[in-house]
């Protein structure tokens, strides 16, 4: 499902919302998640899952083309863990 399909579904399920309002709602939700993660906060949506930031340490890797060893710096990556309800729905469908 794409962002535009999500907006479409929101419009279809609620006759009071216009497409513009639905786009705004989806944008606000995604921006709120991005902002929280940027501030190293955890985002938990009960029944769906949680978003956190994981820190990966620096490491060495090998360039597959040249075989040269390169240094990869430490970085933060977003991580999503599904909630039990979502896992159960996916596995029991």
C-alpha positions, 0 to 999 in steps of 0.5 A: 500500500502506498501513501496515496492508497492510504489517503484514498482508503481514509477518504472512502471510509469517512465521508466527512473528510476531503482528500486534502484533509486526509492527506494532511492527517497522513502527513501529520502522522508520518511527520510526528513519527519522523520527529520523534525518532529524530529526537531519539524517542520511541513511538508505540502504537498499541496493537500495531507496533513500535518504532525505535532507533537502533545504533550500529557501531562502526565496522569494517567491510569489503568492497566486492568489486576491488576487494579493498577493506573500507571503514563504515562509520557508526550510524543510527537506523530506524527499527520497527517491531510489530505488535502482537495483535498485528502479528496475529492478524497476519499469521491467522489470515 
